[in-house]
Amino acid sequence: MNPSLEAPTRATTLSVEPGVCGFQCTIRAKKSKDGKVQVSISDSQCELVQKMSEIIEELTLKDLFLPLAKNPINRWAENARCHPSCIVPFAILKAVEVEMGMALPRRAGIEFR
């Protein structure tokens, strides 16, 4: 099939509002034909999230089930020195789960009362 005639493939896109820091970002997760998911982060003014976005690699289904200390997403956040309570790494995990068909794209959040 001619690649230009194929239907465009979807991607999972999230807008993240992390809180008081105000450094919103956009996360995009796209599954490839080999089943791996490539993640990109854009529109962030946070230098640490920008650094994390530079070291992100493809994720596999196996990566999603690794313990927190061994999960590559958490390692990338730690290597970039993201704040431990930053929600961006968890938003990445949610985006990848949705892209792999393991979760539904539903609103999630934290609200202080």
C-alpha positions in Angstrom: 0.0 0.0 0.0 1.2 3.5 -0.8 2.3 5.1 2.5 0.8 8.4 1.5 -2.7 6.7 1.1 -2.7 5.0 4.4 -4.9 6.4 7.1 -2.9 8.5 9.6 -2.1 6.5 12.8 -3.3 7.8 16.1 -1.2 8.8 19.0 -2.1 9.4 22.7 -1.7 13.1 23.6 -2.0 14.5 27.2 -1.9 18.0 28.5 -0.3 18.1 31.9 -0.8 20.8 34.5 1.6 19.8 37.3 0.6 22.3 39.9 2.1 25.2 41.6 5.3 25.3 39.5 3.0 26.2 36.5 5.2 24.3 34.1 2.5 22.8 31.9 3.6 20.3 29.2 2.3 18.1 26.4 3.1 14.4 26.4 2.7 12.3 23.2 2.9 8.5 23.1 2.9 6.7 19.8 3.0 2.9 19.4 5.2 1.6 16.6 4.5 -1.5 14.5 6.9 -3.5 16.7 4.8 -2.8 19.8 7.1 -0.3 21.4 5.9 3.1 22.4 7.9 6.3 21.7 7.2 9.2 24.1 7.9 12.9 23.5 7.4 15.8 25.9 6.9 19.3 24.5 5.8 22.8 25.5 7.5 22.6 29.0 9.3 25.5 30.5 10.8 23.2 33.2 14.5 22.6 32.6 14.3 19.3 34.4 11.4 18.0 32.3 13.2 19.2 29.2 16.2 17.2 30.3 14.1 14.1 30.9 12.6 14.5 27.5 16.1 14.3 26.0 16.9 10.9 27.7 13.6 9.2 27.1 13.8 6.0 25.1 11.1 3.6 23.7 9.0 1.7 26.2 7.8 -1.9 26.0 4.9 -3.7 27.7 7.4 -5.3 30.1 8.6 -1.8 31.2 5.1 -1.0 32.4 5.2 -3.8 35.0 8.6 -3.2 36.5 8.7 -2.1 40.1 8.8 1.6 40.7 12.6 1.6 41.5 13.4 -0.2 38.2 10.8 1.4 36.0 12.6 3.3 33.2 10.2 6.3 33.4 11.2 6.8 37.1 14.9 6.3 36.3 14.6 9.0 33.6 12.9 11.4 36.1 15.6 10.6 38.7 18.4 11.1 36.2 17.0 14.5 35.2 16.6 15.3 38.9 12.9 15.9 38.7 11.1 16.7 42.0 9.9 13.4 43.6 6.3 14.6 43.6 6.3 15.7 39.9 3.3 14.2 38.2 4.9 14.3 34.7 6.5 10.8 35.0 3.1 9.3 36.1 1.4 11.1 33.2 3.9 9.5 30.9 3.0 6.1 32.3 -0.7 6.7 31.8 -0.1 7.9 28.2 1.8 4.7 27.4 -0.8 2.5 29.1 -3.5 4.1 26.9 -1.4 3.8 23.8 -0.8 0.1 24.4 -4.6 -0.4 24.9 -4.2 -1.2 28.6 -6.2 1.8 29.9 -8.9 4.1 28.8 -8.2 7.7 28.1 -10.0 9.2 31.0 -9.4 12.4 33.0 -7.2 11.9 36.0 -6.1 14.5 38.6 -5.3 15.6 42.1 -7.4 18.2 43.7 -6.8 19.8 47.1 -9.9 20.6 49.2 
